[in-house]
């Protein structure tokens, strides 16, 4: 039994006439008649009562029509899902991200992607950059967002957005009265920052920028999470040098100021080089479109 025979059968059942049914499915009447005859022989039952003027379903034919319609409907749904999958419109996507990206960029990308492709289930996993590289290699995530270059040759990467460093100060700090600052303006002040083992590349980039400005930041307190570091700033313990999108995290007692000439941090998307999933392709495209609108510094 073939799907073609089911389509011919349904057309004849609904039209009640061989000629009209043949026109509907774009075959000659002889081919449709032969197909129906073969179907009846295969089933061992008569599906139609034929007269000189009309074709009518037998009781067996009426029952067969119910199932035939269900099968063809399921076939169409399955075919539609396959076409959507090829376009990246259905499926599942596991996205890794480093702590902090939830404050800027990533939420806008995920929200837009979900609105555009509601049939794709998006799972978000907060992981360090090293954990993301491992998860990508093991297939536990499909794409990751990291704040450092990806060096694994099995992984492809694309810089999706760039953000400048800014400074977070206690709101009562004398420097908070200025609209913008330079790194060298901060040389005499204490800092709070990540431990190097937590954000090694970011740590080194900030320290290098400070060295170029003529000083080494005096780190008096470390913390792993950005909200904790900002709370330390609010308490007056030290200054913090976050990326600009963290300024969306408003905390009482914290003031953000631009740093003229500050270095720019690149945020990369990474995925397995041999993964040609249309879902990843579409997610990247949404990322490019959204981040071109919402980020402060373009590539």
Number of C-alpha atoms within 10 A of each C-alpha: 10 8 12 12 18 21 18 22 25 19 20 25 20 14 17 18 18 21 16 15 24 20 13 13 15 11 13 13 17 11 12 25 18 12 19 19 15 14 19 15 12 10 10 9 12 16 25 22 12 14 9 5 7 12 18 18 19 15 13 12 20 15 12 16 19 11 12 19 15 11 15 16 12 12 13 12 12 12 12 12 16 14 13 17 17 13 14 20 21 19 17 15 18 17 25 27 22 20 18 17 18 14 16 19 20 17 12 16 20 19 12 17 21 14 10 13 19 13 16 18 12 16 13 13 16 17 18 19 24 15 15 26 25 14 17 22 16 11 14 14 21 23 26 27 26 24 21 19 16 19 10 14 9 14 18 17 21 16 17 23 22 20 21 20 24 26 23 26 27 24 18 13 15 9 16 18 11 9 10 14 18 16 23 15 11 17 17 11 12 16 24 22 26 19 14 13 9 15 19 13 15 18 16 12 16 20 15 15 18 19 15 12 16 12 16 15 19 15 17 12 15 15 15 15 13 18 15 14 25 31 16 24 23 22 15 18 20 23 27 24 23 23 21 25 20 22 18 10 13 12 13 11 17 23 21 22 21 18 20 13 12 19 19 17 20 20 20 20 25 26 26 22 12 9 14 10 16 17 22 19 14 17 22 19 14 18 21 16 14 20 20 16 11 15 16 13 16 12 9
